[in-house]
């Protein structure tokens, strides 16, 4: 029986609740992978400890994690960035395992380890945008939320930030056991006194909004920014502070989102249809990635009276009511691509020229390679 067949059987048994049998099929599949020409990702090998935990065998599951860290897996990539990503994924699965076992303190250690290794991976791959996000207030907030999923204790973010700064960029991807011991030594400094419920913190919210621009045009970053603007406006309104400028900024980022991601991609994109993955499906996101979204945000000046709010899909009904209360009823409701038609067509044209140029360069390079060989 082939590897893929065994993996499918393992999945089927797991879904039926036959966890022990699913583990048997997984082990049989793993035994064939060393001779297989196919590369299976680390997630495939992380299925075993997960299934063993479901089977009520936590000690054996933890042993499977440790063996994977110590010995790796067949055809595992050796490039530092990829190796660090594999370990980051493994450490994060160990965090989740420990949280399910209610071993909260150990879960924090492996959660921080996953963060350190993921940041190393981004750094090795020169993914500066992702590194900047991990270092930002939003990145640290996300980390603390993962570490304290059940609210068992409070982590002092400033102290955690300080301690993390002392161990980043140390190439722990080659020394995972040492990483665990290093975190174990510093973690006690990062626990806070019992948490006191904080009030509205405008500065923190603004820092988190700013951090989203490191990830935009990612769809989740746009939605997170919208959520933060709602929180900012609501908090300031309760304190009877002026919110008109914040509503204007929220409206503007909603217009930007619609300008970039309106489902109608306009006719000019047909030129590059066959050069893009799955035709036009990914063109909108590819266009958005090709530009400086923050610069475009600063460039556009949406006229609320003409654009209105009904065509802005990022806004909910309550958002629309708040905007109308602030700026009154608009004269019309039109799509941002209609209002900013010239700007949008220029963006599309530059993108198309870039895609065609890159495609032609690749064809030329391939032709030269084939000729030389």
BAZA-262311 format. One record per residue: residue number from 1; residue in three letters; x, y, z of N, C-alpha, C in turn. Coordinates in pm, whole numbers, plus 50000, padded with zeros to 5 digits. Example, Ala and Ser with C-alpha at 12.3 -4.5 7.8 and 13.67 -1.06 7.14 Angstrom:
<pts>
     k     r     nc1     nc2     nc3    cac1    cac2    cac3     cc1     cc2     cc3
     1   ALA   51319   49431   50780   51230   49550   50780   51320   49670   50780
     2   SER   51285   49775   50708   51367   49894   50714   51290   50003   50787
</pts>
This chain:
<pts>
     k     r     nc1     nc2     nc3    cac1    cac2    cac3     cc1     cc2     cc3
     1   UNK   50086   49880   50000   50000   50000   50000   50089   50125   50000
     2   UNK   50053   50225   49919   50134   50345   49905   50122   50440   50024
     3   UNK   50217   50534   50029   50221   50631   50139   50092   50711   50149
     4   UNK   50049   50765   50036   49928   50848   50038   49805   50769   50080
     5   UNK   49799   50643   50038   49685   50558   50077   49683   50537   50229
     6   UNK   49802   50516   50286   49812   50497   50432   49774   50626   50506
     7   UNK   49815   50739   50452   49781   50866   50515   49630   50890   50511
     8   UNK   49568   50854   50400   49422   50869   50389   49349   50777   50488
     9   UNK   49401   50656   50504   49341   50563   50600   49355   50616   50742
    10   UNK   49470   50678   50772   49492   50736   50905   49391   50847   50932
    11   UNK   49367   50929   50831   49269   51038   50844   49129   50981   50866
    12   UNK   49095   50881   50788   48961   50820   50798   48938   50761   50937
    13   UNK   49039   50690   50990   49026   50630   51123   49017   50737   51231
    14   UNK   49094   50843   51214   49089   50953   51313   48951   51017   51315
    15   UNK   48895   51041   51197   48762   51102   51188   48654   51011   51245
    16   UNK   48680   50880   51245   48584   50783   51301   48605   50764   51451
    17   UNK   48709   50828   51505   48737   50816   51648   48825   50699   51683
    18   UNK   48877   50628   51582   48967   50515   51606   49112   50564   51609
    19   UNK   49147   50633   51716   49275   50704   51719   49395   50610   51719
    20   UNK   49386   50499   51790   49500   50407   51796   49528   50347   51658
    21   UNK   49423   50310   51587   49442   50256   51452   49497   50362   51358
    22   UNK   49451   50485   51376   49503   50594   51290   49652   50612   51313
    23   UNK   49698   50596   51437   49841   50608   51468   49920   50494   51402
    24   UNK   49863   50375   51398   49929   50261   51333   49949   50289   51184
    25   UNK   49844   50340   51120   49855   50373   50977   49958   50484   50953
    26   UNK   49960   50582   51043   50058   50690   51029   50200   50637   51037
    27   UNK   50227   50552   51134   50362   50495   51150   50401   50411   51029
    28   UNK   50304   50340   50972   50332   50262   50851   50364   50355   50733
    29   UNK   50290   50467   50726   50316   50564   50619   50455   50625   50635
    30   UNK   50491   50662   50758   50622   50721   50782   50735   50626   50743
    31   UNK   50713   50496   50762   50817   50398   50730   50847   50393   50581
    32   UNK   50750   50436   50498   50770   50434   50352   50828   50564   50298
    33   UNK   50827   50668   50380   50862   50801   50329   51011   50818   50301
    34   UNK   51094   50743   50371   51238   50755   50350   51276   50717   50208
    35   UNK   51203   50621   50151   51230   50575   50014   51146   50649   49910
    36   UNK   51056   50730   49957   50967   50800   49863   51036   50921   49801
    37   UNK   51016   50944   49670   51074   51063   49605   50996   51191   49640
    38   UNK   50881   51173   49703   50796   51288   49737   50839   51347   49870
    39   UNK   50844   51480   49874   50877   51550   50000   50747   51580   50074
    40   UNK   50738   51530   50196   50622   51558   50282   50663   51662   50385
    41   UNK   50577   51759   50406   50611   51871   50496   50607   51827   50641
    42   UNK   50659   51913   50728   50665   51881   50871   50525   51860   50929
    43   UNK   50423   51926   50872   50287   51909   50922   50241   51763   50914
    44   UNK   50291   51691   50812   50255   51549   50799   50304   51470   50919
    45   UNK   50425   51502   50965   50485   51427   51076   50431   51474   51211
    46   UNK   50373   51594   51214   50314   51644   51338   50175   51586   51363
    47   UNK   50124   51510   51269   49995   51445   51289   50004   51338   51399
    48   UNK   50119   51268   51405   50131   51157   51500   50116   51201   51645
    49   UNK   50192   51302   51693   50171   51342   51833   50029   51392   51861
    50   UNK   49969   51456   51762   49830   51503   51779   49735   51385   51796
    51   UNK   49750   51282   51711   49664   51166   51718   49688   51086   51846
    52   UNK   49817   51079   51888   49849   51008   52012   49786   51076   52133
    53   UNK   49781   51208   52131   49715   51280   52240   49565   51247   52240
    54   UNK   49507   51243   52123   49365   51207   52113   49341   51065   52164
    55   UNK   49441   50977   52145   49430   50838   52189   49457   50822   52338
    56   UNK   49481   50933   52407   49506   50928   52551   49646   50883   52587
    57   UNK   49744   50912   52498   49883   50873   52521   49974   50996   52517
    58   UNK   49959   51086   52615   50037   51211   52611   50188   51192   52620
    59   UNK   50235   51093   52698   50380   51071   52710   50439   51027   52577
    60   UNK   50369   50936   52510   50416   50889   52380   50411   51003   52277
    61   UNK   50308   51086   52289   50295   51201   52198   50412   51297   52215
    62   UNK   50445   51326   52342   50557   51418   52367   50688   51358   52316
    63   UNK   50701   51228   52330   50820   51160   52277   50831   51174   52127
    64   UNK   50716   51171   52058   50715   51188   51912   50761   51329   51874
    65   UNK   50717   51430   51951   50766   51566   51928   50918   51572   51942
    66   UNK   50969   51516   52051   51112   51523   52080   51195   51450   51974
    67   UNK   51145   51337   51926   51215   51264   51821   51220   51344   51692
    68   UNK   51111   51412   51662   51105   51493   51540   51206   51608   51548
    69   UNK   51216   51672   51665   51312   51780   51682   51456   51728   51673
    70   UNK   51480   51614   51734   51615   51559   51741   51662   51501   51607
    71   UNK   51575   51426   51540   51616   51351   51421   51568   51411   51289
    72   UNK   51472   51505   51296   51419   51558   51171   51331   51457   51100
    73   UNK   51317   51471   50968   51234   51378   50891   51294   51364   50751
    74   UNK   51256   51261   50675   51315   51236   50544   51302   51355   50449
    75   UNK   51410   51387   50383   51415   51495   50283   51388   51633   50344
    76   UNK   51412   51648   50473   51387   51777   50537   51480   51884   50479
    77   UNK   51427   52002   50445   51513   52109   50393   51617   52149   50497
    78   UNK   51737   52181   50449   51846   52218   50541   51875   52367   50540
    79   UNK   51813   52441   50447   51833   52587   50444   51789   52646   50578
    80   UNK   51868   52737   50637   51836   52791   50770   51693   52845   50783
    81   UNK   51647   52919   50681   51512   52976   50690   51405   52869   50696
    82   UNK   51417   52766   50612   51317   52659   50609   51325   52573   50734
    83   UNK   51449   52547   50781   51464   52467   50902   51404   52540   51023
    84   UNK   51425   52671   51029   51368   52751   51138   51216   52749   51133
    85   UNK   51158   52755   51012   51012   52748   50998   50958   52614   51046
    86   UNK   51028   52505   51010   50986   52373   51055   50982   52366   51208
    87   UNK   51088   52416   51271   51095   52413   51417   50990   52504   51479
    88   UNK   50967   52620   51417   50865   52712   51469   50728   52645   51466
    89   UNK   50697   52575   51357   50570   52502   51345   50559   52393   51451
    90   UNK   50671   52321   51472   50672   52213   51571   50654   52268   51712
    91   UNK   50726   52375   51745   50714   52436   51878   50572   52487   51902
    92   UNK   50509   52542   51799   50374   52594   51819   50275   52479   51842
    93   UNK   50295   52365   51774   50210   52248   51800   50232   52196   51942
    94   UNK   50357   52207   51990   50387   52165   52128   50318   52259   52227
    95   UNK   50313   52388   52194   50240   52484   52279   50093   52443   52290
    96   UNK   50031   52415   52176   49890   52377   52177   49868   52247   52253
    97   UNK   49958   52151   52233   49952   52024   52307   49954   52050   52458
    98   UNK   50047   52135   52503   50062   52162   52646   49941   52237   52701
    99   UNK   49884   52326   52621   49764   52397   52666   49647   52300   52683
   100   UNK   49636   52204   52591   49530   52103   52605   49551   52016   52728
   101   UNK   49679   51998   52765   49712   51920   52885   49708   52007   53012
   102   UNK   49675   52136   52994   49668   52233   53105   49803   52254   53173
   103   UNK   49909   52239   53096   50044   52270   53145   50080   52410   53095
   104   UNK   50017   52508   53159   50021   52645   53109   50161   52705   53106
   105   UNK   50239   52680   53211   50373   52739   53220   50463   52687   53108
   106   UNK   50462   52555   53086   50543   52495   52979   50494   52543   52843
   107   UNK   50364   52561   52829   50308   52609   52702   50364   52746   52666
   108   UNK   50380   52833   52766   50437   52966   52742   50580   52953   52688
   109   UNK   50658   52863   52745   50798   52844   52702   50804   52807   52554
   110   UNK   50723   52710   52514   50727   52664   52375   50661   52765   52281
   111   UNK   50564   52841   52332   50504   52947   52251   50605   53056   52219
   112   UNK   50685   53094   52318   50790   53194   52294   50896   53137   52201
   113   UNK   50927   53007   52218   51022   52942   52128   50975   52948   51984
   114   UNK   50846   52922   51961   50789   52929   51826   50804   53070   51769
   115   UNK   50779   53171   51853   50791   53310   51810   50936   53342   51768
   116   UNK   51034   53302   51852   51175   53329   51823   51217   53261   51693
   117   UNK   51177   53136   51675   51217   53060   51555   51149   53114   51429
   118   UNK   51023   53155   51442   50954   53212   51326   51019   53343   51284
   119   UNK   51057   53424   51383   51125   53550   51353   51260   53524   51287
   120   UNK   51332   53421   51334   51459   53384   51271   51436   53346   51125
   121   UNK   51330   53267   51101   51301   53223   50964   51275   53342   50873
   122   UNK   51194   53437   50919   51167   53557   50840   51297   53633   50813
   123   UNK   51381   53642   50914   51507   53716   50901   51599   53650   50799
   124   UNK   51610   53516   50803   51694   53445   50707   51643   53466   50564
   125   UNK   51512   53476   50548   51453   53490   50415   51437   53636   50372
   126   UNK   51496   53728   50451   51493   53872   50419   51350   53926   50407
   127   UNK   51259   53868   50484   51119   53915   50481   51103   54024   50586
   128   UNK   51153   54143   50551   51163   54253   50647   51027   54299   50698
   129   UNK   50926   54292   50613   50792   54335   50652   50738   54248   50766
   130   UNK   50758   54116   50752   50710   54023   50855   50790   54037   50984
   131   UNK   50923   54059   50971   51007   54081   51091   50959   54205   51164
   132   UNK   50931   54311   51088   50885   54437   51149   50753   54415   51223
   133   UNK   50663   54333   51165   50536   54306   51234   50559   54229   51363
   134   UNK   50644   54125   51359   50672   54047   51480   50728   54135   51591
   135   UNK   50806   54238   51553   50868   54328   51651   50773   54438   51698
   136   UNK   50663   54456   51627   50571   54566   51657   50482   54537   51777
   137   UNK   50411   54638   51821   50317   54621   51932   50209   54519   51897
   138   UNK   50164   54520   51771   50061   54425   51727   50113   54282   51731
   139   UNK   50240   54265   51690   50301   54132   51692   50312   54077   51833
   140   UNK   50354   54164   51927   50369   54122   52067   50232   54096   52131
   141   UNK   50133   54176   52093   49998   54155   52145   49944   54019   52100
   142   UNK   49968   53986   51973   49925   53856   51920   49994   53742   51995
   143   UNK   50124   53758   52021   50200   53655   52092   50144   53633   52233
   144   UNK   50123   53743   52306   50074   53733   52444   49935   53669   52447
   145   UNK   49852   53702   52348   49718   53644   52340   49726   53492   52322
   146   UNK   49822   53446   52240   49840   53302   52220   49890   53235   52347
   147   UNK   49984   53300   52415   50045   53242   52535   49946   53230   52650
   148   UNK   49855   53327   52657   49763   53332   52770   49620   53310   52723
   149   UNK   49604   53204   52639   49475   53180   52574   49360   53166   52672
   150   UNK   49384   53111   52790   49279   53088   52887   49277   53193   52999
   151   UNK   49361   53296   52988   49364   53400   53090   49408   53350   53226
   152   UNK   49496   53248   53226   49539   53188   53352   49629   53281   53432
   153   UNK   49710   53359   53360   49802   53451   53427   49819   53575   53340
   154   UNK   49894   53671   53392   49918   53795   53319   50066   53804   53284
   155   UNK   50095   53842   53159   50233   53858   53115   50261   54006   53098
   156   UNK   50369   54052   53160   50408   54193   53150   50472   54216   53014
   157   UNK   50401   54286   52925   50446   54299   52786   50580   54371   52775
   158   UNK   50602   54474   52858   50728   54549   52849   50846   54462   52891
   159   UNK   50828   54384   52996   50938   54296   53040   50962   54184   52940
   160   UNK   50853   54131   52884   50867   54027   52783   50944   54081   52663
   161   UNK   50908   54203   52622   50975   54267   52508   51125   54281   52535
   162   UNK   51159   54323   52655   51299   54342   52694   51375   54209   52693
   163   UNK   51315   54105   52747   51381   53975   52752   51394   53913   52612
   164   UNK   51292   53931   52529   51300   53878   52393   51412   53943   52314
   165   UNK   51432   54073   52337   51538   54146   52266   51676   54087   52294
   166   UNK   51690   54021   52409   51821   53966   52447   51849   53831   52382
   167   UNK   51747   53768   52321   51770   53634   52265   51734   53622   52118
   168   UNK   51690   53730   52053   51660   53721   51910   51791   53723   51830
   169   UNK   51783   53674   51707   51899   53671   51615   52018   53594   51671
   170   UNK   51991   53484   51741   52099   53402   51799   52113   53267   51727
   171   UNK   52042   53251   51615   52048   53127   51536   52017   53002   51620
   172   UNK   51905   53007   51690   51864   52893   51773   51808   52778   51689
   173   UNK   51790   52800   51558   51735   52692   51475   51826   52569   51477
   174   UNK   51952   52589   51509   52047   52477   51522   52059   52426   51665
   175   UNK   51994   52497   51759   52007   52463   51901   51873   52472   51972
   176   UNK   51773   52395   51927   51638   52408   51985   51632   52375   52134
   177   UNK   51711   52275   52178   51710   52239   52321   51766   52354   52405
   178   UNK   51871   52416   52356   51929   52532   52426   51831   52648   52430
   179   UNK   51754   52664   52323   51653   52771   52319   51551   52751   52432
   180   UNK   51504   52628   52449   51406   52600   52555   51463   52635   52692
   181   UNK   51587   52595   52716   51650   52623   52846   51672   52772   52866
   182   UNK   51707   52843   52762   51727   52988   52770   51596   53058   52806
   183   UNK   51487   53017   52739   51356   53078   52769   51314   53045   52912
   184   UNK   51342   52923   52954   51304   52881   53090   51369   52972   53196
   185   UNK   51489   53021   53167   51561   53106   53263   51503   53247   53269
   186   UNK   51449   53295   53157   51404   53436   53155   51255   53452   53181
   187   UNK   51177   53344   53164   51031   53358   53163   50974   53405   53296
   188   UNK   51038   53366   53407   50983   53405   53538   50981   53557   53556
   189   UNK   51067   53627   53482   51072   53773   53492   50955   53840   53419
   190   UNK   50886   53762   53339   50784   53820   53251   50641   53807   53302
   191   UNK   50624   53732   53411   50488   53721   53467   50457   53842   53553
   192   UNK   50337   53892   53537   50295   54013   53607   50213   53977   53729
   193   UNK   50186   54080   53807   50091   54065   53917   49951   54040   53858
   194   UNK   49856   53993   53937   49720   53973   53884   49672   54095   53806
   195   UNK   49617   54069   53689   49585   54176   53597   49471   54264   53647
   196   UNK   49491   54394   53636   49386   54491   53668   49325   54537   53537
   197   UNK   49198   54534   53528   49130   54570   53404   49161   54714   53366
   198   UNK   49213   54730   53245   49252   54863   53200   49136   54933   53131
   199   UNK   49142   55064   53135   49041   55142   53066   49081   55165   52921
   200   UNK   49018   55262   52859   49045   55295   52719   49186   55351   52704
   201   UNK   49263   55294   52612   49402   55336   52590   49418   55376   52443
   202   UNK   49398   55505   52415   49401   55555   52277   49538   55532   52212
   203   UNK   49645   55556   52287   49780   55543   52231   49807   55401   52183
   204   UNK   49771   55303   52265   49794   55162   52228   49715   55124   52102
   205   UNK   49591   55172   52094   49508   55140   51977   49568   55202   51851
   206   UNK   49617   55324   51862   49678   55390   51745   49805   55318   51702
   207   UNK   49882   55268   51797   50003   55192   51764   49968   55063   51690
   208   UNK   49858   55000   51734   49815   54876   51669   49764   54904   51527
   209   UNK   49694   55016   51509   49648   55054   51374   49769   55077   51284
   210   UNK   49867   55150   51336   49989   55178   51260   50058   55048   51219
   211   UNK   50059   54951   51310   50126   54823   51282   50059   54746   51168
   212   UNK   49927   54766   51149   49857   54694   51042   49910   54731   50903
   213   UNK   49965   54854   50891   50017   54896   50762   50140   54815   50722
   214   UNK   50201   54746   50818   50313   54657   50786   50266   54532   50712
   215   UNK   50135   54498   50729   50080   54377   50668   49984   54404   50553
   216   UNK   49923   54522   50550   49835   54558   50438   49917   54551   50309
   217   UNK   49864   54487   50201   49722   54463   50169   49663   54329   50215
   218   UNK   49725   54260   50307   49665   54137   50357   49522   54164   50406
   219   UNK   49429   54079   50366   49288   54099   50396   49262   54106   50546
   220   UNK   49332   54020   50623   49313   54019   50768   49360   54150   50831
   221   UNK   49465   54210   50774   49517   54336   50828   49416   54449   50807
   222   UNK   49350   54450   50691   49245   54550   50666   49132   54534   50768
   223   UNK   49090   54409   50790   48979   54384   50883   49017   54418   51027
   224   UNK   49143   54389   51062   49191   54423   51196   49194   54574   51214
   225   UNK   49240   54646   51112   49242   54793   51119   49101   54847   51138
   226   UNK   49004   54791   51066   48864   54834   51080   48815   54810   51222
   227   UNK   48846   54694   51277   48805   54662   51415   48866   54759   51515
   228   UNK   48992   54795   51492   49061   54888   51583   49002   55028   51573
   229   UNK   48967   55071   51451   48904   55202   51435   48769   55207   51507
   230   UNK   48694   55098   51499   48565   55093   51571   48588   55109   51722
   231   UNK   48689   55039   51772   48721   55045   51915   48765   55186   51954
   232   UNK   48847   55248   51868   48897   55384   51894   48781   55484   51898
   233   UNK   48695   55477   51798   48582   55571   51789   48486   55553   51905
   234   UNK   48455   55428   51937   48364   55400   52049   48422   55448   52181
   235   UNK   48551   55422   52204   48616   55462   52329   48621   55613   52346
   236   UNK   48655   55682   52238   48662   55829   52246   48523   55891   52261
   237   UNK   48425   55831   52194   48289   55884   52203   48235   55872   52346
   238   UNK   48267   55761   52414   48223   55743   52553   48283   55849   52645
   239   UNK   48404   55893   52610   48471   55997   52690   48435   56137   52641
   240   UNK   48342   56142   52544   48294   56269   52486   48409   56347   52422
   241   UNK   48499   56273   52353   48609   56336   52280   48572   56346   52132
   242   UNK   48637   56438   52061   48609   56459   51919   48654   56336   51838
   243   UNK   48564   56284   51755   48597   56163   51680   48584   56180   51528
   244   UNK   48554   56301   51482   48527   56321   51340   48647   56283   51252
   245   UNK   48767   56321   51294   48887   56287   51215   48910   56137   51212
   246   UNK   48880   56069   51323   48898   55923   51328   48796   55853   51238
   247   UNK   48674   55905   51234   48572   55850   51144   48614   55872   50999
   248   UNK   48671   55989   50972   48719   56020   50836   48829   55921   50795
   249   UNK   48922   55892   50887   49031   55797   50856   48977   55656   50834
   250   UNK   48879   55618   50915   48816   55487   50901   48746   55477   50766
   251   UNK   48675   55583   50729   48605   55586   50600   48706   55575   50486
   252   UNK   48817   55644   50500   48918   55646   50394   48981   55509   50372
   253   UNK   49011   55437   50481   49071   55305   50465   48969   55206   50409
   254   UNK   48840   55230   50435   48735   55147   50376   48725   55170   50225
   255   UNK   48744   55295   50185   48745   55329   50042   48865   55263   49975
   256   UNK   48982   55270   50039   49103   55209   49984   49082   55058   49964
   257   UNK   49026   54993   50064   49001   54848   50055   48914   54816   49933
   258   UNK   48807   54893   49915   48716   54867   49803   48782   54898   49670
   259   UNK   48864   55002   49667   48937   55038   49545   49027   54922   49501
   260   UNK   49092   54858   49597   49185   54750   49566   49116   54617   49539
   261   UNK   49007   54589   49611   48952   54454   49609   48810   54441   49557
   262   UNK   48759   54543   49490   48629   54529   49426   48634   54409   49331
   263   UNK   48531   54326   49331   48536   54201   49255   48549   54224   49105
   264   UNK   48493   54334   49054   48508   54363   48912   48649   54414   48888
   265   UNK   48731   54334   48818   48872   54369   48801   48899   54459   48680
   266   UNK   48800   54502   48610   48804   54588   48491   48876   54523   48374
   267   UNK   48841   54563   48253   48887   54496   48132   49038   54493   48112
   268   UNK   49114   54598   48146   49258   54592   48116   49331   54471   48172
   269   UNK   49280   54410   48281   49350   54296   48340   49345   54172   48251
   270   UNK   49259   54174   48148   49251   54061   48057   49386   54040   47988
   271   UNK   49464   54144   47969   49594   54136   47902   49687   54038   47970
   272   UNK   49678   54029   48103   49770   53940   48176   49699   53817   48230
   273   UNK   49578   53793   48185   49498   53683   48240   49572   53549   48236
   274   UNK   49633   53517   48122   49698   53386   48107   49835   53380   48172
   275   UNK   49884   53491   48222   50015   53493   48287   50004   53483   48438
   276   UNK   49882   53486   48490   49861   53485   48635   49807   53349   48679
   277   UNK   49836   53307   48803   49780   53181   48853   49628   53184   48853
   278   UNK   49568   53081   48797   49422   53069   48794   49355   53190   48731
   279   UNK   49413   53242   48626   49350   53354   48556   49337   53478   48640
   280   UNK   49217   53536   48644   49197   53663   48712   49176   53649   48863
   281   UNK   49168   53527   48913   49130   53506   49052   49221   53581   49150
   282   UNK   49351   53585   49121   49446   53645   49214   49494   53783   49170
   283   UNK   49437   53836   49062   49490   53961   49006   49476   54078   49103
   284   UNK   49362   54089   49170   49340   54203   49259   49446   54208   49369
   285   UNK   49472   54093   49432   49571   54090   49540   49711   54115   49484
   286   UNK   49739   54063   49366   49870   54084   49305   49893   54231   49274
   287   UNK   49789   54298   49225   49799   54442   49198   49825   54516   49328
   288   UNK   49750   54482   49432   49766   54549   49561   49907   54530   49616
   289   UNK   49963   54409   49598   50099   54382   49646   50204   54459   49569
   290   UNK   50171   54496   49446   50271   54561   49360   50286   54709   49390
   291   UNK   50203   54765   49477   50208   54910   49503   50233   54937   49652
   292   UNK   50265   55061   49680   50280   55107   49818   50141   55151   49865
   293   UNK   50073   55064   49939   49933   55090   49977   49922   55212   50068
   294   UNK   50020   55231   50156   50011   55346   50246   50026   55477   50169
   295   UNK   50115   55476   50069   50130   55597   49986   50001   55627   49910
   296   UNK   49937   55520   49858   49810   55538   49788   49704   55592   49883
   297   UNK   49703   55541   50006   49609   55588   50109   49626   55738   50131
   298   UNK   49751   55782   50137   49777   55925   50157   49741   56007   50033
   299   UNK   49752   55943   49916   49729   56015   49790   49580   56041   49764
   300   UNK   49496   55942   49791   49355   55957   49755   49281   56048   49854
   301   UNK   49187   56122   49802   49101   56209   49884   48956   56178   49847
   302   UNK   48895   56078   49908   48758   56040   49871   48655   56147   49908
   303   UNK   48565   56173   49816   48456   56269   49839   48334   56191   49889
   304   UNK   48306   56202   50018   48198   56125   50079   48063   56154   50015
   305   UNK   48039   56280   49978   47908   56316   49923   47878   56242   49792
   306   UNK   47984   56204   49718   47966   56134   49591   47980   55982   49608
   307   UNK   48085   55939   49678   48110   55795   49693   48009   55731   49789
   308   UNK   47970   55805   49893   47876   55751   49991   47937   55634   50069
   309   UNK   47851   55542   50113   47901   55431   50193   47841   55295   50157
   310   UNK   47738   55292   50075   47668   55166   50048   47749   55068   49963
   311   UNK   47851   55117   49891   47933   55030   49808   48061   54984   49879
   312   UNK   48075   55022   50005   48197   54988   50080   48171   54864   50165
   313   UNK   48221   54751   50120   48188   54622   50182   48254   54602   50319
   314   UNK   48353   54682   50352   48418   54666   50482   48334   54727   50595
   315   UNK   48239   54812   50560   48156   54878   50660   48033   54795   50693
   316   UNK   47996   54791   50821   47870   54727   50858   47762   54835   50876
   317   UNK   47643   54794   50913   47531   54888   50923   47556   54996   51028
   318   UNK   47614   54955   51140   47642   55052   51246   47747   55153   51202
   319   UNK   47850   55106   51127   47952   55196   51074   47887   55303   50986
   320   UNK   47797   55258   50899   47730   55351   50806   47649   55456   50883
   321   UNK   47583   55413   50991   47506   55508   51072   47597   55612   51137
   322   UNK   47711   55568   51189   47806   55660   51253   47860   55760   51151
   323   UNK   47888   55711   51029   47940   55799   50924   47835   55901   50882
   324   UNK   47711   55857   50870   47603   55951   50834   47582   56055   50943
   325   UNK   47591   56015   51069   47577   56110   51179   47687   56215   51177
   326   UNK   47808   56172   51134   47922   56263   51132   47920   56355   51010
   327   UNK   47883   56301   50892   47898   56378   50768   47767   56402   50692
   328   UNK   47655   56352   50746   47527   56372   50681   47500   56270   50572
   329   UNK   47389   56287   50500   47352   56196   50393   47429   56231   50266
   330   UNK   47487   56131   50197   47557   56159   50071   47458   56182   49957
   331   UNK   47506   56241   49850   47421   56263   49732   47405   56134   49654
   332   UNK   47512   56052   49652   47508   55928   49575   47593   55821   49644
   333   UNK   47583   55699   49590   47664   55587   49640   47727   55520   49518
   334   UNK   47855   55540   49494   47921   55481   49377   48046   55404   49420
   335   UNK   48094   55320   49332   48214   55242   49359   48339   55331   49354
   336   UNK   48433   55311   49446   48556   55391   49444   48631   55384   49312
   337   UNK   48623   55270   49242   48695   55261   49113   48633   55352   49007
   338   UNK   48509   55386   49024   48446   55483   48933   48496   55623   48966
   339   UNK   48499   55656   49094   48544   55789   49137   48693   55808   49108
   340   UNK   48773   55706   49133   48919   55715   49113   48961   55640   48987
   341   UNK   48880   55651   48882   48905   55569   48761   49044   55592   48704
   342   UNK   49088   55716   48693   49219   55746   48633   49332   55683   48716
   343   UNK   49326   55701   48848   49429   55645   48937   49431   55493   48926
   344   UNK   49312   55431   48927   49305   55285   48922   49359   55230   48791
   345   UNK   49324   55292   48679   49372   55244   48549   49523   55260   48536
   346   UNK   49579   55363   48594   49725   55380   48595   49792   55268   48675
   347   UNK   49732   55233   48789   49785   55124   48873   49782   54993   48795
   348   UNK   49668   54966   48730   49652   54841   48654   49753   54836   48539
   349   UNK   49771   54951   48469   49862   54956   48355   50005   54926   48399
   350   UNK   50048   54986   48508   50184   54962   48560   50201   54815   48599
   351   UNK   50098   54759   48660   50104   54620   48700   50116   54528   48579
   352   UNK   50032   54554   48477   50036   54472   48356   50171   54480   48287
   353   UNK   50224   54602   48276   50355   54619   48212   50462   54541   48287
   354   UNK   50453   54542   48419   50549   54471   48502   50538   54319   48482
   355   UNK   50415   54266   48481   50394   54123   48461   50446   54078   48325
   356   UNK   50411   54154   48221   50453   54119   48085   50605   54127   48073
   357   UNK   50665   54230   48131   50810   54246   48127   50881   54129   48196
   358   UNK   50830   54092   48314   50890   53980   48388   50873   53849   48312
   359   UNK   50757   53833   48249   50730   53711   48173   50824   53699   48054
   360   UNK   50843   53811   47983   50932   53812   47867   51076   53787   47909
   361   UNK   51116   53845   48023   51253   53824   48073   51275   53677   48108
   362   UNK   51174   53615   48167   51183   53473   48203   51191   53385   48079
   363   UNK   51113   53420   47977   51117   53345   47851   51255   53354   47787
   364   UNK   51312   53475   47791   51444   53498   47733   51551   53418   47807
   365   UNK   51540   53419   47941   51636   53346   48024   51626   53196   47999
   366   UNK   51503   53144   47988   51481   53003   47962   51535   52963   47825
   367   UNK   51513   53050   47727   51561   53025   47592   51714   53017   47589
   368   UNK   51780   53109   47662   51926   53109   47668   51977   52983   47737
   369   UNK   51906   52941   47842   51946   52821   47915   51936   52696   47827
   370   UNK   51823   52684   47754   51803   52569   47665   51904   52567   47553
   371   UNK   51939   52686   47505   52037   52695   47397   52175   52652   47444
   372   UNK   52209   52693   47570   52340   52661   47625   52352   52512   47656
   373   UNK   52240   52449   47692   52245   52307   47728   52230   52218   47604
</pts>
